[in-house]
Amino acid sequence: MAKCDHCGKITTFGHNRSFSLRATNRVFRPNLQKVTIIKDGRKVKAILCAKCIRTLGKS
């Protein structure tokens, strides 16, 4: 399952709304990427969303 290892963000569901306001199903997928991070002094590969990659880079 697509899930961020840091925040737990997963795929969510909603609706496309046409001009006539007819609702059709759609999915909102998180922007997940495989990255290498340093955790406890060791390099670890993790699947993170783009927002977590940004916030971990700031600290």
C-alpha distance matrix in Angstrom:
0.0 3.8 6.1 9.7 11.2 14.5 14.3 10.9 10.8 8.1 8.8 12.1 14.6 18.3 21.2 23.2 26.8 29.5 33.1 34.0 31.2 29.5 25.8 23.2 19.5 17.3 14.0 13.9 11.2 11.6 13.5 11.4 13.6 14.1 17.3 19.7 20.9 23.8 23.0 26.1 27.9 25.5 23.3 19.6 16.8 14.0 11.3 13.0 13.6 17.1 18.7 17.9 19.2 22.4 23.0 22.6 25.0 27.5 27.9
3.8 0.0 3.8 7.1 9.5 12.4 12.2 9.3 8.4 6.1 7.0 10.7 13.6 17.0 20.0 21.6 25.2 27.9 31.4 32.6 29.8 28.5 24.9 22.4 18.8 16.1 12.4 11.5 8.3 8.1 9.7 7.7 10.3 11.5 14.6 17.4 18.7 21.8 21.4 24.7 26.4 24.2 21.7 18.2 15.2 12.1 8.8 9.9 10.0 13.4 15.1 14.7 15.9 18.9 19.8 19.7 21.8 24.3 25.0
6.1 3.8 0.0 3.8 6.3 8.8 8.5 5.6 5.6 4.8 7.7 11.0 14.4 17.8 21.1 23.0 26.4 29.4 32.7 34.0 30.9 30.0 26.3 24.3 20.7 17.9 14.2 12.5 9.6 8.0 9.9 7.7 10.3 11.4 13.7 16.2 16.7 19.5 18.8 22.0 24.0 22.1 20.1 16.5 14.1 10.5 7.6 7.9 8.3 12.1 13.0 12.0 13.8 16.8 17.1 16.9 19.5 21.7 22.1
9.7 7.1 3.8 0.0 3.8 5.5 5.8 4.7 5.2 6.9 10.1 13.0 16.7 19.7 23.0 24.6 27.8 30.9 33.9 35.5 32.5 31.9 28.4 26.6 23.1 20.2 16.4 13.9 11.0 8.2 9.1 6.8 8.8 9.9 11.3 13.6 13.6 16.4 15.7 19.0 21.0 19.4 17.5 14.3 12.2 8.4 5.8 4.7 5.7 9.4 10.1 8.4 10.3 13.3 13.4 13.1 15.8 18.0 18.3
11.2 9.5 6.3 3.8 0.0 3.8 6.2 5.8 8.2 10.1 13.5 16.4 20.1 23.2 26.6 28.4 31.6 34.6 37.7 39.2 36.2 35.5 32.0 30.1 26.6 23.8 20.0 17.7 14.8 12.0 12.5 9.6 10.5 10.2 10.9 12.1 11.6 13.9 12.7 15.7 18.0 16.4 14.9 11.5 10.1 6.5 5.8 5.8 8.3 11.7 12.1 9.3 10.9 14.2 13.7 12.5 15.5 17.8 17.3
14.5 12.4 8.8 5.5 3.8 0.0 3.8 5.9 8.3 11.3 14.8 17.1 20.9 23.7 27.1 28.9 31.8 35.0 37.8 39.5 36.3 36.0 32.5 31.1 27.8 24.9 21.2 18.4 16.0 12.7 13.1 11.0 12.0 12.1 11.9 12.9 11.3 13.2 11.8 14.7 17.2 16.4 15.3 12.6 11.9 8.6 8.2 6.4 8.2 10.9 10.2 7.0 9.4 12.0 10.8 9.7 13.2 14.9 14.3
14.3 12.2 8.5 5.8 6.2 3.8 0.0 3.8 5.6 9.2 12.7 14.4 18.2 20.7 24.2 26.2 28.9 32.2 35.0 36.5 33.2 33.1 29.6 28.5 25.3 22.6 19.0 16.1 14.3 11.2 12.5 11.4 13.4 14.5 14.7 16.2 14.8 16.8 15.4 18.2 20.7 20.1 19.1 16.4 15.4 11.9 10.5 8.2 8.3 11.0 9.4 7.4 10.7 12.6 11.2 11.4 14.8 16.0 15.7
10.9 9.3 5.6 4.7 5.8 5.9 3.8 0.0 3.8 6.3 10.1 12.0 15.7 18.7 22.3 24.6 27.5 30.9 33.9 35.1 31.8 31.3 27.7 26.3 22.8 20.4 16.7 14.4 12.6 10.2 12.3 10.9 13.4 14.5 15.6 17.5 16.7 18.9 17.5 20.2 22.8 21.8 20.5 17.3 15.9 12.1 10.2 8.9 9.0 12.5 11.8 10.2 13.2 15.5 14.6 14.8 18.0 19.5 19.3
10.8 8.4 5.6 5.2 8.2 8.3 5.6 3.8 0.0 3.8 7.1 8.9 12.7 15.4 18.9 21.0 23.9 27.2 30.2 31.6 28.3 27.9 24.4 23.0 19.7 17.0 13.4 10.8 9.2 6.9 9.5 9.2 12.4 14.4 15.9 18.4 18.1 20.7 19.9 23.0 25.2 24.1 22.4 19.3 17.3 13.6 10.8 8.9 7.6 10.7 10.2 9.9 12.8 14.7 14.5 15.4 18.2 19.6 20.1
8.1 6.1 4.8 6.9 10.1 11.3 9.2 6.3 3.8 0.0 3.8 6.4 10.0 13.3 16.8 18.9 22.1 25.4 28.6 29.7 26.5 25.7 22.0 20.3 16.8 14.3 10.6 8.8 7.1 6.4 9.8 9.5 13.0 15.1 17.3 20.1 20.4 23.2 22.5 25.6 27.8 26.3 24.3 21.0 18.6 14.9 11.7 10.8 9.5 12.7 13.0 13.1 15.6 17.7 17.9 18.7 21.3 23.0 23.7
8.8 7.0 7.7 10.1 13.5 14.8 12.7 10.1 7.1 3.8 0.0 3.8 6.9 10.3 13.5 15.5 18.9 22.0 25.4 26.4 23.4 22.3 18.7 16.7 13.2 10.5 6.9 5.7 4.7 6.2 9.8 10.4 14.1 16.6 19.3 22.4 23.1 26.2 25.8 29.1 31.1 29.3 27.1 23.8 21.0 17.5 14.0 13.3 11.4 14.1 14.8 15.7 17.8 19.6 20.4 21.5 23.7 25.4 26.5
12.1 10.7 11.0 13.0 16.4 17.1 14.4 12.0 8.9 6.4 3.8 0.0 3.8 7.0 10.5 13.1 16.2 19.5 22.8 23.6 20.4 19.5 15.8 14.3 11.0 8.9 5.9 5.2 6.7 8.5 12.2 13.6 17.4 20.1 22.6 25.7 26.1 29.1 28.6 31.7 33.9 32.4 30.4 27.1 24.5 20.9 17.5 16.3 14.0 16.2 16.2 17.6 20.0 21.4 21.8 23.5 25.7 26.9 28.2
14.6 13.6 14.4 16.7 20.1 20.9 18.2 15.7 12.7 10.0 6.9 3.8 0.0 3.8 7.2 10.1 13.2 16.5 19.9 20.4 17.1 15.9 12.1 10.7 7.4 6.0 4.6 5.9 8.6 11.4 14.8 16.6 20.3 23.2 25.8 29.1 29.7 32.8 32.3 35.5 37.6 36.1 33.9 30.6 27.9 24.4 20.8 19.8 17.3 19.2 19.4 21.1 23.4 24.5 25.2 27.0 29.1 30.2 31.6
18.3 17.0 17.8 19.7 23.2 23.7 20.7 18.7 15.4 13.3 10.3 7.0 3.8 0.0 3.8 7.1 9.7 13.2 16.4 16.8 13.5 12.6 9.0 8.4 6.0 5.5 6.2 7.4 10.9 13.6 16.8 19.1 22.7 25.9 28.4 31.8 32.3 35.4 35.1 38.3 40.4 39.0 36.8 33.7 30.9 27.4 23.8 22.4 19.6 20.9 20.9 23.0 25.3 26.0 26.7 28.9 30.8 31.6 33.3
21.2 20.0 21.1 23.0 26.6 27.1 24.2 22.3 18.9 16.8 13.5 10.5 7.2 3.8 0.0 3.8 6.1 9.5 12.9 13.2 10.0 9.0 5.5 5.2 4.6 5.3 7.9 9.6 13.3 16.2 19.0 21.6 25.1 28.4 31.0 34.5 35.2 38.5 38.4 41.7 43.6 42.2 39.8 36.7 33.8 30.4 26.8 25.4 22.4 23.3 23.4 25.9 28.0 28.4 29.4 31.8 33.4 34.2 36.1
23.2 21.6 23.0 24.6 28.4 28.9 26.2 24.6 21.0 18.9 15.5 13.1 10.1 7.1 3.8 0.0 3.8 6.5 10.0 11.1 8.6 7.9 5.6 5.2 6.2 6.2 9.2 10.7 14.2 17.2 19.3 22.3 25.5 29.0 31.5 35.2 36.1 39.5 39.7 43.2 44.8 43.4 40.8 37.9 34.8 31.6 27.9 26.5 23.3 23.7 24.1 27.0 28.6 28.8 30.2 32.7 33.9 34.7 37.0
26.8 25.2 26.4 27.8 31.6 31.8 28.9 27.5 23.9 22.1 18.9 16.2 13.2 9.7 6.1 3.8 0.0 3.8 6.7 7.7 5.1 5.7 5.1 6.8 9.1 9.9 12.9 14.1 17.7 20.4 22.4 25.6 28.8 32.4 34.8 38.4 39.2 42.5 42.7 46.2 47.8 46.5 44.0 41.2 38.2 35.0 31.3 29.6 26.3 26.4 26.6 29.6 31.3 31.2 32.5 35.2 36.3 36.8 39.2
29.5 27.9 29.4 30.9 34.6 35.0 32.2 30.9 27.2 25.4 22.0 19.5 16.5 13.2 9.5 6.5 3.8 0.0 3.8 5.3 4.9 5.5 7.0 8.4 11.4 12.3 15.6 17.0 20.3 23.1 24.8 28.0 31.1 34.6 37.1 40.8 41.8 45.2 45.6 49.1 50.6 49.3 46.6 43.8 40.7 37.6 33.9 32.4 29.0 28.9 29.3 32.4 33.9 33.7 35.3 38.0 38.8 39.4 42.0
33.1 31.4 32.7 33.9 37.7 37.8 35.0 33.9 30.2 28.6 25.4 22.8 19.9 16.4 12.9 10.0 6.7 3.8 0.0 3.8 5.3 7.5 10.0 12.0 15.1 16.0 19.2 20.2 23.6 26.2 27.7 31.0 34.0 37.6 39.9 43.6 44.5 47.9 48.4 51.9 53.3 52.1 49.4 46.8 43.8 40.7 37.0 35.2 31.8 31.4 31.6 34.9 36.3 35.7 37.3 40.2 40.9 41.3 43.9
34.0 32.6 34.0 35.5 39.2 39.5 36.5 35.1 31.6 29.7 26.4 23.6 20.4 16.8 13.2 11.1 7.7 5.3 3.8 0.0 3.8 5.5 9.0 11.5 15.0 16.8 20.2 21.7 25.2 28.0 29.9 33.1 36.2 39.8 42.2 45.9 46.7 50.1 50.4 53.8 55.4 54.2 51.6 48.8 45.8 42.6 38.9 37.2 33.9 33.8 33.9 37.1 38.7 38.3 39.7 42.6 43.5 43.9 46.4
31.2 29.8 30.9 32.5 36.2 36.3 33.2 31.8 28.3 26.5 23.4 20.4 17.1 13.5 10.0 8.6 5.1 4.9 5.3 3.8 0.0 3.8 6.2 9.4 12.5 14.3 17.5 18.9 22.6 25.3 27.4 30.6 33.9 37.4 39.8 43.4 44.0 47.3 47.4 50.8 52.5 51.3 48.9 46.1 43.2 39.8 36.1 34.5 31.1 31.3 31.2 34.2 36.0 35.8 36.9 39.7 40.9 41.2 43.5
29.5 28.5 30.0 31.9 35.5 36.0 33.1 31.3 27.9 25.7 22.3 19.5 15.9 12.6 9.0 7.9 5.7 5.5 7.5 5.5 3.8 0.0 3.8 6.6 10.1 12.6 16.2 18.3 21.8 24.8 27.2 30.0 33.3 36.7 39.4 43.0 43.9 47.2 47.2 50.6 52.4 51.0 48.4 45.5 42.4 39.2 35.4 34.1 31.0 31.5 31.7 34.5 36.3 36.4 37.7 40.2 41.5 42.2 44.4
25.8 24.9 26.3 28.4 32.0 32.5 29.6 27.7 24.4 22.0 18.7 15.8 12.1 9.0 5.5 5.6 5.1 7.0 10.0 9.0 6.2 3.8 0.0 3.8 6.7 9.3 12.7 15.0 18.5 21.6 24.2 26.8 30.2 33.5 36.2 39.8 40.6 43.9 43.8 47.1 49.0 47.6 45.1 42.1 39.1 35.7 32.0 30.8 27.8 28.6 28.8 31.4 33.3 33.7 34.8 37.2 38.7 39.4 41.5
23.2 22.4 24.3 26.6 30.1 31.1 28.5 26.3 23.0 20.3 16.7 14.3 10.7 8.4 5.2 5.2 6.8 8.4 12.0 11.5 9.4 6.6 3.8 0.0 3.8 6.6 10.4 13.2 16.3 19.8 22.2 24.6 28.0 31.1 34.0 37.6 38.7 42.1 42.1 45.5 47.3 45.6 43.0 39.9 36.7 33.6 29.8 28.9 26.1 27.1 27.8 30.2 31.9 32.6 33.9 36.1 37.5 38.6 40.6
19.5 18.8 20.7 23.1 26.6 27.8 25.3 22.8 19.7 16.8 13.2 11.0 7.4 6.0 4.6 6.2 9.1 11.4 15.1 15.0 12.5 10.1 6.7 3.8 0.0 3.8 7.1 10.3 13.3 16.8 19.5 21.6 25.0 28.0 31.0 34.5 35.6 38.9 38.8 42.2 44.0 42.2 39.7 36.5 33.4 30.2 26.5 25.7 23.1 24.5 25.2 27.3 29.1 30.1 31.3 33.2 34.9 36.2 38.0
17.3 16.1 17.9 20.2 23.8 24.9 22.6 20.4 17.0 14.3 10.5 8.9 6.0 5.5 5.3 6.2 9.9 12.3 16.0 16.8 14.3 12.6 9.3 6.6 3.8 0.0 3.8 6.9 9.7 13.3 15.8 18.0 21.4 24.5 27.4 31.0 32.2 35.6 35.7 39.1 40.8 39.0 36.4 33.3 30.1 27.0 23.2 22.4 19.7 20.9 21.8 24.0 25.6 26.6 28.0 29.9 31.4 32.8 34.7
14.0 12.4 14.2 16.4 20.0 21.2 19.0 16.7 13.4 10.6 6.9 5.9 4.6 6.2 7.9 9.2 12.9 15.6 19.2 20.2 17.5 16.2 12.7 10.4 7.1 3.8 0.0 3.8 6.2 9.7 12.5 14.5 17.9 21.0 23.9 27.4 28.5 31.9 31.9 35.3 37.0 35.3 32.7 29.5 26.4 23.2 19.5 18.7 16.1 17.6 18.6 20.6 22.2 23.5 24.8 26.5 28.1 29.6 31.4
13.9 11.5 12.5 13.9 17.7 18.4 16.1 14.4 10.8 8.8 5.7 5.2 5.9 7.4 9.6 10.7 14.1 17.0 20.2 21.7 18.9 18.3 15.0 13.2 10.3 6.9 3.8 0.0 3.8 6.6 9.5 11.9 15.5 18.8 21.3 24.9 25.7 29.0 29.1 32.6 34.3 32.7 30.2 27.2 24.3 21.0 17.2 15.9 12.9 14.2 15.0 17.1 18.8 19.8 21.1 23.0 24.6 25.9 27.8
11.2 8.3 9.6 11.0 14.8 16.0 14.3 12.6 9.2 7.1 4.7 6.7 8.6 10.9 13.3 14.2 17.7 20.3 23.6 25.2 22.6 21.8 18.5 16.3 13.3 9.7 6.2 3.8 0.0 3.8 6.5 8.4 11.9 15.1 17.8 21.4 22.4 25.9 26.1 29.7 31.1 29.4 26.7 23.7 20.7 17.5 13.7 12.7 10.1 11.7 13.2 14.9 16.2 17.8 19.3 20.7 22.2 24.0 25.8
11.6 8.1 8.0 8.2 12.0 12.7 11.2 10.2 6.9 6.4 6.2 8.5 11.4 13.6 16.2 17.2 20.4 23.1 26.2 28.0 25.3 24.8 21.6 19.8 16.8 13.3 9.7 6.6 3.8 0.0 3.8 5.7 9.4 12.7 14.9 18.3 19.0 22.4 22.7 26.3 27.7 26.2 23.6 20.8 18.0 14.6 11.0 9.3 6.4 8.2 9.5 11.1 12.5 14.1 15.6 16.9 18.5 20.3 22.0
13.5 9.7 9.9 9.1 12.5 13.1 12.5 12.3 9.5 9.8 9.8 12.2 14.8 16.8 19.0 19.3 22.4 24.8 27.7 29.9 27.4 27.2 24.2 22.2 19.5 15.8 12.5 9.5 6.5 3.8 0.0 3.8 6.7 10.4 12.4 16.0 17.1 20.6 21.5 25.2 26.2 24.6 21.8 19.3 16.3 13.4 10.0 8.1 5.2 5.7 8.4 10.1 10.4 12.1 14.3 15.4 16.3 18.5 20.5
11.4 7.7 7.7 6.8 9.6 11.0 11.4 10.9 9.2 9.5 10.4 13.6 16.6 19.1 21.6 22.3 25.6 28.0 31.0 33.1 30.6 30.0 26.8 24.6 21.6 18.0 14.5 11.9 8.4 5.7 3.8 0.0 3.8 7.0 9.4 13.0 14.3 17.9 18.7 22.4 23.4 21.5 18.6 15.9 12.8 9.9 6.3 5.4 4.3 6.4 9.4 9.6 9.5 12.3 14.2 14.4 15.6 18.3 19.8
13.6 10.3 10.3 8.8 10.5 12.0 13.4 13.4 12.4 13.0 14.1 17.4 20.3 22.7 25.1 25.5 28.8 31.1 34.0 36.2 33.9 33.3 30.2 28.0 25.0 21.4 17.9 15.5 11.9 9.4 6.7 3.8 0.0 3.8 6.2 9.9 11.9 15.7 17.0 20.8 21.3 19.2 15.9 13.6 10.3 8.2 5.5 5.6 6.2 7.1 10.6 10.2 8.8 11.9 14.2 13.6 14.2 17.4 18.9
14.1 11.5 11.4 9.9 10.2 12.1 14.5 14.5 14.4 15.1 16.6 20.1 23.2 25.9 28.4 29.0 32.4 34.6 37.6 39.8 37.4 36.7 33.5 31.1 28.0 24.5 21.0 18.8 15.1 12.7 10.4 7.0 3.8 0.0 3.8 7.1 9.7 13.4 14.8 18.5 18.7 16.2 12.8 10.4 6.8 5.7 4.5 6.5 8.8 10.1 13.2 11.8 10.0 13.5 15.5 14.0 14.6 18.1 19.0
17.3 14.6 13.7 11.3 10.9 11.9 14.7 15.6 15.9 17.3 19.3 22.6 25.8 28.4 31.0 31.5 34.8 37.1 39.9 42.2 39.8 39.4 36.2 34.0 31.0 27.4 23.9 21.3 17.8 14.9 12.4 9.4 6.2 3.8 0.0 3.8 6.4 10.1 12.1 15.8 15.6 13.4 10.0 8.3 5.7 5.5 6.3 7.0 9.7 10.2 12.7 10.8 8.3 11.7 13.5 11.4 11.6 15.3 16.1
19.7 17.4 16.2 13.6 12.1 12.9 16.2 17.5 18.4 20.1 22.4 25.7 29.1 31.8 34.5 35.2 38.4 40.8 43.6 45.9 43.4 43.0 39.8 37.6 34.5 31.0 27.4 24.9 21.4 18.3 16.0 13.0 9.9 7.1 3.8 0.0 3.8 7.0 9.4 12.9 12.2 9.8 6.3 5.5 4.4 6.2 8.7 9.7 12.8 13.3 15.2 12.7 10.1 13.3 14.5 11.6 11.7 15.4 15.4
20.9 18.7 16.7 13.6 11.6 11.3 14.8 16.7 18.1 20.4 23.1 26.1 29.7 32.3 35.2 36.1 39.2 41.8 44.5 46.7 44.0 43.9 40.6 38.7 35.6 32.2 28.5 25.7 22.4 19.0 17.1 14.3 11.9 9.7 6.4 3.8 0.0 3.8 6.2 9.8 9.5 8.1 5.6 5.4 6.3 7.1 9.9 9.9 12.9 13.4 14.4 11.3 9.2 12.1 12.4 8.9 9.5 12.9 12.2
23.8 21.8 19.5 16.4 13.9 13.2 16.8 18.9 20.7 23.2 26.2 29.1 32.8 35.4 38.5 39.5 42.5 45.2 47.9 50.1 47.3 47.2 43.9 42.1 38.9 35.6 31.9 29.0 25.9 22.4 20.6 17.9 15.7 13.4 10.1 7.0 3.8 0.0 3.8 6.6 5.8 5.3 4.6 6.1 8.7 10.0 13.2 13.2 16.2 16.7 17.1 13.8 12.1 14.4 13.9 10.1 10.8 13.5 11.9
23.0 21.4 18.8 15.7 12.7 11.8 15.4 17.5 19.9 22.5 25.8 28.6 32.3 35.1 38.4 39.7 42.7 45.6 48.4 50.4 47.4 47.2 43.8 42.1 38.8 35.7 31.9 29.1 26.1 22.7 21.5 18.7 17.0 14.8 12.1 9.4 6.2 3.8 0.0 3.8 5.4 5.3 6.3 6.5 9.6 10.2 13.5 13.6 16.7 17.8 17.8 14.1 13.4 15.8 14.6 10.9 12.6 14.9 12.6
26.1 24.7 22.0 19.0 15.7 14.7 18.2 20.2 23.0 25.6 29.1 31.7 35.5 38.3 41.7 43.2 46.2 49.1 51.9 53.8 50.8 50.6 47.1 45.5 42.2 39.1 35.3 32.6 29.7 26.3 25.2 22.4 20.8 18.5 15.8 12.9 9.8 6.6 3.8 0.0 3.8 5.6 8.4 9.4 12.9 13.8 17.1 17.2 20.4 21.5 21.1 17.4 16.9 19.0 17.3 13.7 15.4 17.1 14.2
27.9 26.4 24.0 21.0 18.0 17.2 20.7 22.8 25.2 27.8 31.1 33.9 37.6 40.4 43.6 44.8 47.8 50.6 53.3 55.4 52.5 52.4 49.0 47.3 44.0 40.8 37.0 34.3 31.1 27.7 26.2 23.4 21.3 18.7 15.6 12.2 9.5 5.8 5.4 3.8 0.0 3.8 6.9 9.4 13.0 14.7 18.2 18.5 21.6 22.3 22.4 18.8 17.6 19.5 18.4 14.6 15.4 17.3 14.8
25.5 24.2 22.1 19.4 16.4 16.4 20.1 21.8 24.1 26.3 29.3 32.4 36.1 39.0 42.2 43.4 46.5 49.3 52.1 54.2 51.3 51.0 47.6 45.6 42.2 39.0 35.3 32.7 29.4 26.2 24.6 21.5 19.2 16.2 13.4 9.8 8.1 5.3 5.3 5.6 3.8 0.0 3.8 6.2 10.0 12.3 16.0 16.9 20.4 21.3 22.0 18.5 17.0 19.6 19.0 15.2 16.0 18.6 16.6
23.3 21.7 20.1 17.5 14.9 15.3 19.1 20.5 22.4 24.3 27.1 30.4 33.9 36.8 39.8 40.8 44.0 46.6 49.4 51.6 48.9 48.4 45.1 43.0 39.7 36.4 32.7 30.2 26.7 23.6 21.8 18.6 15.9 12.8 10.0 6.3 5.6 4.6 6.3 8.4 6.9 3.8 0.0 3.8 6.9 9.7 13.3 14.5 17.9 18.8 19.9 16.7 14.8 17.6 17.8 14.1 14.6 17.7 16.4
19.6 18.2 16.5 14.3 11.5 12.6 16.4 17.3 19.3 21.0 23.8 27.1 30.6 33.7 36.7 37.9 41.2 43.8 46.8 48.8 46.1 45.5 42.1 39.9 36.5 33.3 29.5 27.2 23.7 20.8 19.3 15.9 13.6 10.4 8.3 5.5 5.4 6.1 6.5 9.4 9.4 6.2 3.8 0.0 3.8 6.3 10.1 11.8 15.5 16.9 18.2 15.0 13.6 16.9 17.0 13.6 14.8 18.1 17.0
16.8 15.2 14.1 12.2 10.1 11.9 15.4 15.9 17.3 18.6 21.0 24.5 27.9 30.9 33.8 34.8 38.2 40.7 43.8 45.8 43.2 42.4 39.1 36.7 33.4 30.1 26.4 24.3 20.7 18.0 16.3 12.8 10.3 6.8 5.7 4.4 6.3 8.7 9.6 12.9 13.0 10.0 6.9 3.8 0.0 3.8 7.1 9.5 13.1 14.7 16.7 13.9 12.3 16.0 16.8 13.9 15.0 18.5 18.1
14.0 12.1 10.5 8.4 6.5 8.6 11.9 12.1 13.6 14.9 17.5 20.9 24.4 27.4 30.4 31.6 35.0 37.6 40.7 42.6 39.8 39.2 35.7 33.6 30.2 27.0 23.2 21.0 17.5 14.6 13.4 9.9 8.2 5.7 5.5 6.2 7.1 10.0 10.2 13.8 14.7 12.3 9.7 6.3 3.8 0.0 3.8 6.1 9.9 12.1 13.8 11.0 10.3 14.0 14.6 12.3 14.0 17.3 17.1
11.3 8.8 7.6 5.8 5.8 8.2 10.5 10.2 10.8 11.7 14.0 17.5 20.8 23.8 26.8 27.9 31.3 33.9 37.0 38.9 36.1 35.4 32.0 29.8 26.5 23.2 19.5 17.2 13.7 11.0 10.0 6.3 5.5 4.5 6.3 8.7 9.9 13.2 13.5 17.1 18.2 16.0 13.3 10.1 7.1 3.8 0.0 3.8 7.0 9.8 11.9 9.9 9.6 13.3 14.3 12.9 14.7 17.8 18.2
13.0 9.9 7.9 4.7 5.8 6.4 8.2 8.9 8.9 10.8 13.3 16.3 19.8 22.4 25.4 26.5 29.6 32.4 35.2 37.2 34.5 34.1 30.8 28.9 25.7 22.4 18.7 15.9 12.7 9.3 8.1 5.4 5.6 6.5 7.0 9.7 9.9 13.2 13.6 17.2 18.5 16.9 14.5 11.8 9.5 6.1 3.8 0.0 3.8 6.5 8.1 6.2 6.4 9.9 10.9 10.0 12.0 14.8 15.5
13.6 10.0 8.3 5.7 8.3 8.2 8.3 9.0 7.6 9.5 11.4 14.0 17.3 19.6 22.4 23.3 26.3 29.0 31.8 33.9 31.1 31.0 27.8 26.1 23.1 19.7 16.1 12.9 10.1 6.4 5.2 4.3 6.2 8.8 9.7 12.8 12.9 16.2 16.7 20.4 21.6 20.4 17.9 15.5 13.1 9.9 7.0 3.8 0.0 3.8 5.5 5.5 6.4 8.9 10.3 10.8 12.5 14.7 16.1
17.1 13.4 12.1 9.4 11.7 10.9 11.0 12.5 10.7 12.7 14.1 16.2 19.2 20.9 23.3 23.7 26.4 28.9 31.4 33.8 31.3 31.5 28.6 27.1 24.5 20.9 17.6 14.2 11.7 8.2 5.7 6.4 7.1 10.1 10.2 13.3 13.4 16.7 17.8 21.5 22.3 21.3 18.8 16.9 14.7 12.1 9.8 6.5 3.8 0.0 3.8 5.5 5.1 6.3 8.8 10.0 10.7 12.7 14.9
18.7 15.1 13.0 10.1 12.1 10.2 9.4 11.8 10.2 13.0 14.8 16.2 19.4 20.9 23.4 24.1 26.6 29.3 31.6 33.9 31.2 31.7 28.8 27.8 25.2 21.8 18.6 15.0 13.2 9.5 8.4 9.4 10.6 13.2 12.7 15.2 14.4 17.1 17.8 21.1 22.4 22.0 19.9 18.2 16.7 13.8 11.9 8.1 5.5 3.8 0.0 3.8 5.5 5.2 6.3 8.7 10.0 11.0 13.0
17.9 14.7 12.0 8.4 9.3 7.0 7.4 10.2 9.9 13.1 15.7 17.6 21.1 23.0 25.9 27.0 29.6 32.4 34.9 37.1 34.2 34.5 31.4 30.2 27.3 24.0 20.6 17.1 14.9 11.1 10.1 9.6 10.2 11.8 10.8 12.7 11.3 13.8 14.1 17.4 18.8 18.5 16.7 15.0 13.9 11.0 9.9 6.2 5.5 5.5 3.8 0.0 3.8 5.3 5.1 5.9 8.3 9.9 10.9
19.2 15.9 13.8 10.3 10.9 9.4 10.7 13.2 12.8 15.6 17.8 20.0 23.4 25.3 28.0 28.6 31.3 33.9 36.3 38.7 36.0 36.3 33.3 31.9 29.1 25.6 22.2 18.8 16.2 12.5 10.4 9.5 8.8 10.0 8.3 10.1 9.2 12.1 13.4 16.9 17.6 17.0 14.8 13.6 12.3 10.3 9.6 6.4 6.4 5.1 5.5 3.8 0.0 3.8 5.6 5.3 6.1 8.8 10.4
22.4 18.9 16.8 13.3 14.2 12.0 12.6 15.5 14.7 17.7 19.6 21.4 24.5 26.0 28.4 28.8 31.2 33.7 35.7 38.3 35.8 36.4 33.7 32.6 30.1 26.6 23.5 19.8 17.8 14.1 12.1 12.3 11.9 13.5 11.7 13.3 12.1 14.4 15.8 19.0 19.5 19.6 17.6 16.9 16.0 14.0 13.3 9.9 8.9 6.3 5.2 5.3 3.8 0.0 3.8 5.6 5.2 6.5 9.2
23.0 19.8 17.1 13.4 13.7 10.8 11.2 14.6 14.5 17.9 20.4 21.8 25.2 26.7 29.4 30.2 32.5 35.3 37.3 39.7 36.9 37.7 34.8 33.9 31.3 28.0 24.8 21.1 19.3 15.6 14.3 14.2 14.2 15.5 13.5 14.5 12.4 13.9 14.6 17.3 18.4 19.0 17.8 17.0 16.8 14.6 14.3 10.9 10.3 8.8 6.3 5.1 5.6 3.8 0.0 3.8 5.3 5.2 6.8
22.6 19.7 16.9 13.1 12.5 9.7 11.4 14.8 15.4 18.7 21.5 23.5 27.0 28.9 31.8 32.7 35.2 38.0 40.2 42.6 39.7 40.2 37.2 36.1 33.2 29.9 26.5 23.0 20.7 16.9 15.4 14.4 13.6 14.0 11.4 11.6 8.9 10.1 10.9 13.7 14.6 15.2 14.1 13.6 13.9 12.3 12.9 10.0 10.8 10.0 8.7 5.9 5.3 5.6 3.8 0.0 3.8 5.4 5.5
25.0 21.8 19.5 15.8 15.5 13.2 14.8 18.0 18.2 21.3 23.7 25.7 29.1 30.8 33.4 33.9 36.3 38.8 40.9 43.5 40.9 41.5 38.7 37.5 34.9 31.4 28.1 24.6 22.2 18.5 16.3 15.6 14.2 14.6 11.6 11.7 9.5 10.8 12.6 15.4 15.4 16.0 14.6 14.8 15.0 14.0 14.7 12.0 12.5 10.7 10.0 8.3 6.1 5.2 5.3 3.8 0.0 3.8 5.6
27.5 24.3 21.7 18.0 17.8 14.9 16.0 19.5 19.6 23.0 25.4 26.9 30.2 31.6 34.2 34.7 36.8 39.4 41.3 43.9 41.2 42.2 39.4 38.6 36.2 32.8 29.6 25.9 24.0 20.3 18.5 18.3 17.4 18.1 15.3 15.4 12.9 13.5 14.9 17.1 17.3 18.6 17.7 18.1 18.5 17.3 17.8 14.8 14.7 12.7 11.0 9.9 8.8 6.5 5.2 5.4 3.8 0.0 3.8
27.9 25.0 22.1 18.3 17.3 14.3 15.7 19.3 20.1 23.7 26.5 28.2 31.6 33.3 36.1 37.0 39.2 42.0 43.9 46.4 43.5 44.4 41.5 40.6 38.0 34.7 31.4 27.8 25.8 22.0 20.5 19.8 18.9 19.0 16.1 15.4 12.2 11.9 12.6 14.2 14.8 16.6 16.4 17.0 18.1 17.1 18.2 15.5 16.1 14.9 13.0 10.9 10.4 9.2 6.8 5.5 5.6 3.8 0.0
